[in-house]
């Protein structure tokens, strides 16, 4: 009798959870009756729960579901089991299952992206391909309320504006839907337990080399224990408030942009901002107008660059100007700011050099492990101490370089390449000039000073994103590892508009 009561309670719990998601889908208008929907399923607990719930709701909404699973090529020892679980679950539910494999590490290196960013791009790309093949109009993913709290803190730490602090959208681009975004992870685990639904655990979620993992494993628990036991709810409530305010500000900025900006006007000027009307706008709107203008010119501005543009508009004299990324110039002339590419879209900064070369000089002290922004490079450098190497670490190089922590001495320095630099490339027979190494690697002349070099008092430790020095190599006696990774700043990082967000 007791066993029967427990079973009844579990069935009621599962039924309640499914009805809860049904109400959310109806209220938010996520999925219309008769639509086709791709369900992204990794094999983890959240996505397995989403698959089961949507399968139960498919007859209610007259949905056609397709399961999509992606192997990122990063965890070969776990990927096969995850794919098998997803296929079996789809088969049991009589659903089509499309499995694909992508090479995240290769793509990340080619595109200059972090592993997380590269994986996200390829994952969504695969799901969109599946959606196109099956004429699906929605892609459902399983981000939870816990993921939303992590995302808001992540964006706050990296730097973002009001738009970034609204978190992930419940419905993005009228395509990607997140039915679980208001559901706590704990509730999802209860649903899985009640239904005896199997799932896999991703070991990379425990690796602290990734900032998101450190937020989930270290920062959020610390904030919960020492500052606010309901920090997750507080973050999500704040995001909801900011979302409404962001919609209003975005509409106001759009109307003002149309009044103060003229597109065209003859070569080389492509966009003109009328200063009389522009300076009459509130500061928040002026910032948004400037960022939108930069985005129109295919430039992602940082907070510092927006501040410089504001100063140019308010106090700059006629003929004064700023040099932004890839040859973009903003010049103040007779009551206007002109945005143009006088020598085409190429890497040019400061004084214009022959053959399109760009002079870049930067130096930044690294006092210890952590995350550092190098604005001159539009990049972030992350240094993290590890006790052991993670599975597949060799495949993550050169995007993440691993060094023997006891063979380097803080403080370190991140700086640009200098003529005469020499180092001993990892795995090579001896020392050589960095310039000769660049030549061997076929790195163009105009890109060499854009490669950050990590040094200490003993010399070069690594050419970030390219190669480590032999003297800091890991060997059997290594006790602590220093993992160093290089990431481009996210599009619009420190920005203000909705374009500043790429989400998860």
C-alpha positions as CSV (number, residue, x, y, z in Angstrom):
1,X,0.0,0.0,0.0
2,X,2.8,2.4,0.9
3,X,4.5,1.6,-2.4
4,X,1.3,2.4,-4.3
5,X,1.0,5.8,-2.4
6,X,4.5,6.7,-3.4
7,X,3.8,5.9,-7.0
8,X,0.7,8.0,-6.9
9,X,2.6,10.9,-5.5
10,X,5.2,10.6,-8.1
11,X,2.6,10.5,-10.9
12,X,0.9,13.6,-9.5
13,X,4.3,15.4,-9.3
14,X,5.1,14.5,-12.9
15,X,1.6,15.5,-14.1
16,X,1.8,18.9,-12.2
17,X,5.2,19.6,-13.8
18,X,4.0,18.9,-17.3
19,X,0.8,21.0,-16.7
20,X,3.0,23.8,-15.4
21,X,5.1,23.8,-18.6
22,X,2.0,23.7,-20.7
23,X,0.7,26.9,-19.0
24,X,4.0,28.6,-19.6
25,X,4.0,27.7,-23.3
26,X,0.4,29.0,-23.7
27,X,1.0,32.1,-21.7
28,X,4.2,33.1,-23.5
29,X,3.0,31.9,-26.9
30,X,6.2,29.9,-27.4
31,X,4.7,27.3,-29.8
32,X,1.5,27.5,-31.8
33,X,-0.7,24.5,-32.5
34,X,0.5,22.5,-35.5
35,X,4.1,23.8,-35.5
36,X,7.2,21.7,-36.1
37,X,9.8,22.0,-33.4
38,X,13.5,20.8,-33.1
39,X,14.4,19.8,-29.5
40,X,18.1,20.3,-28.6
41,X,19.0,17.3,-26.4
42,X,22.6,16.9,-25.1
43,X,21.8,14.0,-22.9
44,X,22.1,16.0,-19.7
45,X,19.3,16.3,-17.1
46,X,17.7,19.5,-18.3
47,X,17.5,18.5,-22.0
48,X,16.3,15.0,-21.2
49,X,13.5,16.5,-19.0
50,X,12.6,18.9,-21.8
51,X,12.4,16.1,-24.3
52,X,10.1,14.1,-22.1
53,X,7.8,17.1,-21.3
54,X,7.5,18.2,-25.0
55,X,6.8,14.6,-26.0
56,X,3.9,14.5,-23.5
57,X,2.6,17.8,-24.7
58,X,3.0,17.1,-28.5
59,X,-0.6,15.7,-28.8
60,X,-2.0,18.7,-26.8
61,X,-0.4,21.2,-29.2
62,X,-0.4,19.0,-32.3
63,X,3.4,19.3,-32.5
64,X,5.8,17.5,-34.8
65,X,9.0,17.0,-32.8
66,X,12.6,16.3,-34.1
67,X,15.4,15.5,-31.7
68,X,18.8,17.1,-32.4
69,X,22.0,16.0,-30.7
70,X,25.5,17.4,-31.2
71,X,28.8,15.9,-30.4
72,X,31.3,18.8,-29.9
73,X,34.3,16.6,-30.4
74,X,35.7,17.6,-27.0
75,X,34.9,14.6,-24.7
76,X,35.4,11.4,-26.7
77,X,35.1,9.2,-23.6
78,X,31.6,10.5,-22.8
79,X,30.2,11.4,-26.2
80,X,29.2,7.9,-27.3
81,X,27.2,7.2,-24.2
82,X,25.4,10.6,-24.5
83,X,24.5,10.0,-28.1
84,X,23.3,6.4,-27.3
85,X,21.0,7.7,-24.5
86,X,19.5,10.4,-26.7
87,X,18.9,8.0,-29.6
88,X,17.2,5.4,-27.3
89,X,15.0,8.1,-25.7
90,X,13.9,9.3,-29.1
91,X,13.3,5.8,-30.3
92,X,11.1,5.0,-27.2
93,X,9.1,8.2,-27.9
94,X,8.9,7.3,-31.6
95,X,10.6,10.6,-32.6
96,X,13.1,11.3,-35.4
97,X,16.6,11.8,-34.0
98,X,19.3,13.7,-35.9
99,X,22.8,13.4,-34.5
100,X,25.7,15.5,-35.7
101,X,29.4,16.0,-34.9
102,X,31.3,19.3,-35.0
103,X,35.0,20.0,-34.5
104,X,34.8,22.8,-31.9
105,X,38.5,23.0,-31.2
106,X,39.4,23.4,-34.9
107,X,36.6,26.0,-35.5
108,X,37.6,28.0,-32.4
109,X,41.2,28.2,-33.5
110,X,40.2,29.2,-37.1
111,X,37.7,31.9,-36.0
112,X,39.7,33.1,-32.9
113,X,36.9,32.2,-30.5
114,X,36.7,30.6,-27.1
115,X,35.7,27.0,-26.9
116,X,32.4,28.0,-25.3
117,X,31.6,30.5,-28.0
118,X,32.6,28.2,-30.8
119,X,30.6,25.3,-29.4
120,X,27.5,27.6,-29.1
121,X,27.9,28.8,-32.7
122,X,28.3,25.3,-34.1
123,X,25.5,23.8,-31.9
124,X,22.9,26.3,-33.0
125,X,24.1,26.1,-36.6
126,X,23.5,22.4,-36.6
127,X,20.0,22.8,-35.0
128,X,19.1,25.4,-37.5
129,X,20.1,23.1,-40.3
130,X,17.9,20.4,-38.9
131,X,15.1,22.8,-38.5
132,X,15.4,23.8,-42.2
133,X,15.4,20.2,-43.4
134,X,12.3,19.4,-41.5
135,X,10.6,22.8,-42.0
136,X,10.5,23.4,-38.3
137,X,9.7,26.9,-37.1
138,X,10.9,26.6,-33.5
139,X,14.0,25.2,-31.7
140,X,13.5,24.4,-28.0
141,X,16.5,24.4,-25.7
142,X,16.6,23.6,-22.0
143,X,18.2,26.6,-20.2
144,X,16.9,26.8,-16.6
145,X,16.4,29.6,-14.0
146,X,19.8,28.6,-12.6
147,X,21.4,29.1,-16.0
148,X,19.8,32.5,-16.2
149,X,21.3,33.6,-12.9
150,X,24.7,32.4,-14.0
151,X,24.4,34.2,-17.3
152,X,23.5,37.5,-15.7
153,X,26.5,37.3,-13.3
154,X,28.7,36.3,-16.2
155,X,27.7,39.3,-18.3
156,X,28.0,41.6,-15.3
157,X,31.6,40.4,-14.6
158,X,32.6,40.7,-18.2
159,X,31.0,44.1,-18.6
160,X,27.7,44.9,-20.3
161,X,24.9,47.4,-20.4
162,X,21.2,47.2,-19.4
163,X,20.4,45.0,-22.4
164,X,23.0,42.4,-21.3
165,X,21.6,42.4,-17.7
166,X,18.2,41.3,-19.0
167,X,19.7,37.8,-19.4
168,X,18.7,35.2,-22.0
169,X,15.5,35.8,-23.9
170,X,12.6,33.4,-23.4
171,X,11.9,33.6,-27.1
172,X,14.9,34.7,-29.3
173,X,14.4,35.8,-32.9
174,X,11.0,34.1,-32.9
175,X,12.9,30.9,-33.3
176,X,14.7,29.7,-30.1
177,X,12.3,29.0,-27.2
178,X,13.3,28.3,-23.6
179,X,10.3,26.8,-21.8
180,X,12.4,26.0,-18.6
181,X,13.9,29.5,-18.2
182,X,11.7,30.2,-15.1
183,X,12.1,26.7,-13.7
184,X,14.7,25.9,-11.0
185,X,17.1,23.0,-11.6
186,X,16.0,21.3,-8.4
187,X,12.4,21.1,-9.7
188,X,13.7,19.5,-12.9
189,X,15.7,16.9,-11.0
190,X,12.6,16.0,-8.9
191,X,10.7,15.5,-12.2
192,X,13.4,13.2,-13.5
193,X,13.6,11.2,-10.3
194,X,9.8,10.8,-10.1
195,X,9.7,9.5,-13.7
196,X,12.9,7.4,-13.4
197,X,14.2,9.2,-16.4
198,X,18.0,8.6,-17.1
199,X,20.5,11.3,-18.0
200,X,24.2,11.8,-18.4
201,X,26.5,14.2,-16.5
202,X,29.0,16.4,-18.5
203,X,32.4,16.2,-16.7
204,X,33.5,19.5,-18.3
205,X,30.9,21.3,-16.1
206,X,33.3,20.8,-13.2
207,X,36.3,22.3,-14.9
208,X,37.1,25.7,-13.4
209,X,39.1,26.9,-16.4
210,X,35.7,28.1,-17.7
211,X,34.4,31.3,-16.1
212,X,30.8,30.1,-16.2
213,X,31.8,27.0,-14.2
214,X,33.6,29.1,-11.6
215,X,30.4,31.3,-11.2
216,X,28.2,28.2,-10.7
217,X,30.6,26.2,-8.5
218,X,32.2,29.0,-6.5
219,X,30.6,32.5,-6.8
220,X,26.9,31.7,-6.6
221,X,27.3,29.3,-3.6
222,X,29.4,32.0,-1.8
223,X,26.9,34.7,-2.4
224,X,24.1,32.4,-1.2
225,X,25.9,31.6,2.0
226,X,27.3,35.0,2.9
227,X,25.0,37.6,1.3
228,X,21.6,36.4,0.0
229,X,20.2,32.9,0.2
230,X,17.9,33.8,-2.7
231,X,20.5,35.5,-4.9
232,X,19.2,33.5,-7.9
233,X,15.7,34.9,-7.6
234,X,17.0,38.4,-6.9
235,X,19.1,38.3,-10.1
236,X,16.2,37.0,-12.2
237,X,13.7,39.6,-10.8
238,X,16.1,42.4,-11.5
239,X,16.6,41.1,-15.0
240,X,12.8,41.0,-15.5
241,X,12.5,44.7,-14.5
242,X,15.4,45.7,-16.7
243,X,13.9,43.8,-19.6
244,X,10.8,46.0,-19.6
245,X,12.9,49.2,-19.2
246,X,15.2,48.1,-22.0
247,X,12.3,47.7,-24.4
248,X,11.3,51.3,-23.7
249,X,14.8,52.7,-24.0
250,X,15.5,50.8,-27.2
251,X,12.3,52.2,-28.8
252,X,13.3,55.8,-27.7
253,X,16.8,55.3,-29.1
254,X,15.5,54.0,-32.4
255,X,13.3,57.0,-32.9
256,X,16.1,59.4,-31.9
257,X,18.6,57.6,-34.2
258,X,16.3,58.2,-37.2
259,X,16.2,61.9,-36.4
260,X,20.0,62.6,-35.9
261,X,21.7,60.1,-38.3
262,X,21.9,60.3,-42.1
263,X,23.1,57.3,-44.0
264,X,25.1,57.9,-47.2
265,X,26.2,61.3,-48.3
266,X,28.9,60.3,-50.8
267,X,32.2,58.5,-50.6
268,X,34.1,58.1,-48.4
269,X,31.5,59.3,-45.8
270,X,29.0,56.5,-45.2
271,X,27.2,57.9,-42.1
272,X,26.7,61.3,-40.7
273,X,25.5,62.3,-37.2
274,X,24.0,65.8,-36.8
275,X,25.4,67.2,-33.6
276,X,22.8,69.9,-32.8
277,X,20.1,67.2,-32.6
278,X,22.4,64.6,-31.1
279,X,23.6,66.8,-28.2
280,X,20.0,67.6,-27.4
281,X,19.3,63.9,-26.4
282,X,19.7,62.5,-22.9
283,X,23.1,60.8,-22.2
284,X,21.6,57.3,-22.2
285,X,20.1,57.9,-25.7
286,X,23.3,59.5,-27.0
287,X,25.3,56.4,-26.0
288,X,22.9,54.1,-27.8
289,X,22.9,56.2,-30.9
290,X,26.7,56.1,-31.0
291,X,26.8,52.3,-30.5
292,X,24.1,51.8,-33.2
293,X,26.1,54.0,-35.6
294,X,29.2,51.9,-35.0
295,X,27.3,48.7,-35.5
296,X,26.0,50.1,-38.8
297,X,29.6,50.6,-39.8
298,X,30.5,47.0,-38.8
299,X,32.4,48.1,-35.7
300,X,31.8,46.7,-32.2
301,X,32.6,49.6,-29.8
302,X,33.8,49.2,-26.2
303,X,32.6,51.3,-23.3
304,X,35.9,53.3,-23.5
305,X,35.4,54.0,-27.2
306,X,31.8,55.2,-26.7
307,X,33.1,57.6,-24.0
308,X,35.7,58.9,-26.4
309,X,33.1,59.4,-29.1
310,X,30.9,61.3,-26.6
311,X,33.9,63.5,-25.7
312,X,34.6,64.1,-29.4
313,X,31.0,65.1,-30.1
314,X,30.8,67.4,-27.1
315,X,34.3,69.0,-26.9
316,X,36.3,68.1,-30.0
317,X,37.4,70.8,-32.4
318,X,36.7,70.8,-36.1
319,X,39.0,68.3,-37.8
320,X,39.4,66.2,-34.6
321,X,38.8,62.5,-35.0
322,X,39.1,59.0,-33.7
323,X,40.6,55.9,-35.2
324,X,38.5,52.8,-34.5
325,X,38.7,49.2,-35.6
326,X,39.7,48.1,-39.1
327,X,40.3,51.6,-40.5
328,X,37.0,53.2,-39.3
329,X,37.5,57.0,-38.8
330,X,35.0,59.3,-37.0
331,X,35.8,62.9,-37.8
332,X,34.1,66.1,-36.4
333,X,33.4,68.7,-39.1
334,X,31.1,71.7,-39.0
335,X,28.4,70.5,-36.7
336,X,28.5,66.8,-37.5
337,X,30.4,63.6,-37.0
338,X,31.3,61.7,-40.2
339,X,31.8,58.0,-40.0
340,X,34.0,56.7,-42.9
341,X,36.6,54.2,-44.1
342,X,39.0,56.5,-46.0
343,X,41.4,53.7,-46.9
344,X,38.9,50.8,-47.0
345,X,38.1,48.3,-44.4
346,X,41.5,47.0,-43.2
347,X,43.6,47.0,-40.0
348,X,44.7,50.6,-39.6
349,X,45.3,52.4,-36.4
350,X,47.1,55.6,-35.4
351,X,49.4,56.8,-38.2
352,X,48.7,55.0,-41.5
353,X,51.6,52.8,-42.5
354,X,52.6,51.4,-45.8
355,X,51.1,48.1,-47.0
356,X,48.1,48.3,-44.6
357,X,50.2,47.5,-41.6
358,X,49.0,48.5,-38.2
359,X,51.1,49.6,-35.2
360,X,49.8,48.3,-32.0
361,X,51.6,48.7,-28.7
362,X,50.2,47.5,-25.4
363,X,51.4,46.2,-22.1
364,X,49.5,45.0,-19.1
365,X,50.8,43.6,-15.8
366,X,49.2,40.3,-14.6
367,X,49.5,40.1,-10.8
368,X,48.0,36.6,-10.4
369,X,45.4,34.1,-11.7
370,X,42.2,35.8,-12.9
371,X,40.6,37.4,-15.9
372,X,42.2,40.5,-17.5
373,X,40.8,42.7,-20.3
374,X,43.4,44.1,-22.8
375,X,41.4,46.8,-24.5
376,X,44.0,47.5,-27.2
377,X,43.5,44.0,-28.4
378,X,39.8,43.8,-27.8
379,X,40.6,40.6,-25.9
380,X,40.3,38.9,-22.5
381,X,43.1,36.9,-20.9
382,X,42.1,34.2,-18.4
383,X,44.7,32.5,-16.1
384,X,43.6,29.7,-13.9
385,X,45.5,27.4,-11.5
386,X,44.6,23.7,-11.8
387,X,45.6,20.6,-9.8
388,X,45.1,18.2,-12.6
389,X,44.7,18.3,-16.4
390,X,41.2,17.7,-17.8
391,X,40.3,15.1,-20.3
392,X,41.1,16.1,-23.9
393,X,43.3,19.0,-22.7
394,X,45.8,18.4,-25.6
395,X,43.0,19.0,-28.2
396,X,42.2,22.4,-26.5
397,X,45.6,23.8,-27.4
398,X,46.7,26.3,-28.6
399,X,43.5,28.2,-27.6
400,X,44.2,27.1,-24.0
401,X,47.9,26.9,-23.2
402,X,49.0,24.7,-20.2
403,X,52.2,25.6,-18.3
404,X,54.0,24.3,-15.2
405,X,52.9,26.9,-12.7
406,X,56.1,26.5,-10.6
407,X,58.3,27.3,-13.7
408,X,56.8,30.9,-14.0
409,X,57.1,33.8,-11.6
410,X,54.3,36.4,-11.0
411,X,53.9,39.2,-11.7
412,X,53.6,38.4,-15.4
413,X,53.3,40.8,-18.3
414,X,51.1,40.7,-21.4
415,X,52.7,42.8,-24.2
416,X,53.0,43.1,-28.0
417,X,55.7,41.4,-30.0
418,X,59.0,43.4,-30.1
419,X,61.8,43.1,-32.7
420,X,64.5,40.8,-31.3
421,X,62.2,38.7,-29.2
422,X,63.5,35.1,-28.9
423,X,61.9,32.0,-27.4
424,X,62.2,28.2,-27.4
425,X,59.0,26.9,-29.1
426,X,57.4,23.9,-27.3
427,X,58.5,20.7,-29.1
428,X,61.2,22.4,-31.2
429,X,64.9,21.6,-31.0
430,X,66.1,25.0,-29.8
431,X,65.6,28.8,-29.5
432,X,64.8,31.0,-32.4
433,X,63.6,34.6,-33.1
434,X,59.9,35.1,-32.7
435,X,59.8,36.9,-36.0
436,X,61.3,33.8,-37.7
437,X,58.8,31.6,-35.9
438,X,55.9,33.8,-37.2
439,X,57.4,33.4,-40.7
440,X,57.5,29.6,-40.4
441,X,53.9,29.6,-39.2
442,X,52.9,31.9,-42.1
443,X,51.5,34.6,-39.8
444,X,51.0,37.8,-41.9
445,X,53.1,40.8,-41.0
446,X,50.1,43.0,-40.2
447,X,48.9,40.4,-37.6
448,X,52.1,39.8,-35.7
449,X,51.9,42.7,-33.3
450,X,48.3,41.7,-32.5
451,X,49.4,38.4,-30.9
452,X,49.8,38.9,-27.1
453,X,53.0,37.6,-25.6
454,X,53.1,36.4,-22.0
455,X,56.4,37.1,-20.2
456,X,57.9,37.0,-16.8
457,X,61.4,38.0,-15.5
458,X,62.8,34.9,-17.2
459,X,61.5,35.8,-20.6
460,X,58.7,34.6,-22.9
461,X,56.3,32.0,-21.4
462,X,53.9,31.8,-24.4
463,X,52.7,33.4,-27.6
464,X,49.0,33.3,-26.6
465,X,46.8,31.3,-29.0
466,X,49.9,30.1,-30.8
467,X,52.7,28.3,-28.9
468,X,54.1,27.9,-25.4
469,X,57.8,28.2,-24.5
470,X,59.6,24.9,-23.7
471,X,60.9,26.1,-20.4
472,X,57.4,26.2,-18.9
473,X,56.4,22.8,-20.3
474,X,54.4,20.3,-18.3
475,X,56.4,17.1,-17.3
476,X,55.9,14.2,-14.9
477,X,57.1,16.2,-12.0
478,X,54.5,19.0,-12.5
479,X,52.4,19.5,-9.4
480,X,50.3,22.6,-10.4
481,X,49.2,23.7,-13.8
482,X,48.7,27.3,-15.1
483,X,46.1,27.3,-17.8
484,X,46.1,30.5,-20.0
485,X,43.4,31.2,-22.5
486,X,42.8,34.1,-24.9
487,X,39.3,35.2,-25.9
488,X,38.0,38.0,-28.1
489,X,35.7,40.4,-26.4
490,X,32.1,39.4,-27.1
491,X,30.3,41.4,-29.7
492,X,29.2,44.6,-28.1
493,X,30.8,43.7,-24.8
494,X,30.4,46.8,-22.5
495,X,27.8,47.9,-24.9
496,X,24.3,49.2,-24.5
497,X,21.9,47.9,-27.2
498,X,20.3,44.5,-27.8
499,X,23.0,43.8,-30.3
500,X,25.4,43.6,-27.3
501,X,24.1,40.1,-26.5
502,X,24.9,36.8,-28.1
503,X,23.4,34.8,-25.2
504,X,23.9,31.1,-24.7
